[in-house]
Each structure stands twice: as structure tokens, then as C-alpha cells.
Amino acid sequence: VPYVPEGLEAIIFTADGDMRQALNNLQATVSGFRFVNQENVFKVCDQPHPLHVKNMVKNVLDGKFDEACSALKQLYDLGYSPTDIITTLFRVVKNYDMAEYLKLELLKETGFAHMRICDGVGSFLQLSAALARMEDRASLE
């Protein structure tokens, strides 16, 4: 199967530790595109690209709230579900290089937003509010 290392990293990211999911994602990518790269994996798995979400987190940490919200709106307008966005946000924050106490605060905010989204409370509003609370926590650093 033709692949690039970044494609395998994307398989690992989307599987989130579940070997069966990794095999399913790999099989679906090969079946659909015959080549395993990041772009194809994220298309098949229908998840926001983690680099896009990572830039959103970077903007939050840098105090660029408008840019972070703009990136969030782009993902939302592309049709990604709030659950997919918040799940990818959680994974990105979990692996982001930052102070441990700050990472825990951001993960806590992400978790609370995920609970509210699962309860059906104004999804885009909850995502935006989570970014605002994350920026607030980051500014206290």
C-alpha cells in the first residue's frame, strides 16, 4: 500500500488508541484513495484537520481570540459536527506543548463544553464560549 509517514500519523491520531479503528480507517483510506496521506485520512474519517485546530489553540494562547473564532467558524461552516470539533480540540490540547497546569485547565474547559454539547445546548455557542474560557485561563499564566 503506498503511503507517506504523515498518513500513518493521521491514522494513529484518528484511531485514538483503538487498533480496530486504526485498521478500519486504513482500510477505508486505501479503498477510497489508494494512497495513505493526511489529507485522504482526514477526508475518509471526516474529522477536522488537527493542524487547523492546533492553529486555533495557538491563537487562543497568543490572545488572538478573533482569529481563533474565525478558524472555529470555518470548521463549523465546512459541516463538521460540534462533537467532532470538540473531540479533535481535546486531542490537540492533550498533545500540545504547554505548561502542565495550563493544559489541565484547557482540558477541563474542553470537557465541560463537550458535556454541554452532548446535552444539546447551543453547539456553536458552546464552542465559542469554550474558546473564550480557554483564552481567559491562558491569559492568567
N, C-alpha and C positions, 0 to 999 in steps of 0.2 A: 504494500500500500504506500503510495507516495505521500510524504508528509514533510513538514518543517518542525523544528523543535518547539516553536511558538504555538503550533497547532496542538501538540501534545500537552503543553502547559494549559491551553484553553480547555482541553478535555478534563484535565485534573481539576481545574478551577470549577468547571460546571458540575462535576460529579460530587464535589464537596465531601470526599472521603468514601463515597459509595461505589464500590468496584462494579457492581451490576449497572449502575447508572453510567459509569465511565465506558463500559463496553457498549451499552445501548447508544450513547452519544457518538462514540467512534463509528459504530456500525451505520448509524443514520447519516453521519457526515460522509462516509465513504460511499454509501448508497446514493446519496443525493448529489455529491460533487466530485467524487473520485479523487479528491485531494484534501488532506487534512491541514488546514491553516486556521489562524484565529478567526478570520472573517467568516469562513464556512462553518466552523463550530458554533459560533455565536448566532449565526442565522438559523441553523438547524435547532439549536437549543432554545431559541427565542428569548435570550437574556440580554440585558443591556451590556455593552462592552465595558469591561472593568476599567479600561484606561479613561473612558469618558467619565465614569463615576469617580475614579481617582482624581481627575482634574477638578471635579465638583468638590470633593473633600479638601483638596489643596486650596481652592478658592475660599472655602469656609474657614480654614485655618489661617489664611492670609487676611481675613477680614473683608473679602470681596464678596459680600452677600448677593449683590445684584447679579454678578457673573454666575455664582452657584445656582441661583434661582433660574437663570436663563438656561443653564445646562439641564436642570431638572425639567423645565418646561419642554425642552427639545425631546427628552426621553419620553415624557408623557404624551407629547404630540405625535411621536412615532408609533404610539399604540402599545407601549409596554405597560403592563399592569402595575398598579402601585405595589402589589406584593412582590413582583419581580424586581422592581426598583429598590424597594427597601431591603430585600434579601441580598441583592448584589451590593448595596451600600454597607450592609452588615459585614459581608465577606471582605470588602475592600478595607473598611476601617480596622477589622480584626488583623489584617496583614500590613497595615500602614505603619511606616516608621515614625513613631512619635513617643512622647513620654507615656509610660505605662498608666499613670493615674488619669491622664487626659484620654487615652484610648478607652479606659474603662468607663469614663463619663460619657463619651460619644457612643459607645456600645449600649449603655443604659438608655440613652435618648432614642437610639435606633430601635431598641427592643420595645420601649413604650409606644413609639409610633407604629410599630408592627402590630402590637396588640390592638390599638385603636383602629387601624386599617382592617384588621380581621373582624372587628366588631361592626364594620360598615360605616364608620364615621368619616365623612368628607375626605376622601382619599388624597386628592391633590393638596387640599388644605393641610392635612396631617403631614404630608411630605415636606411642604414648605415650612411648617411650624417646627418640624424636626431639624431642618437646616438652621433655622433661626436659633433654636435652643443649643444646637451644636456650636454655632458661632459664638453664642454667649459664653458657653463653657470654655471655648478656646481663647476667648479674649481675657479670661481670668488668669490665664497662665503667666 
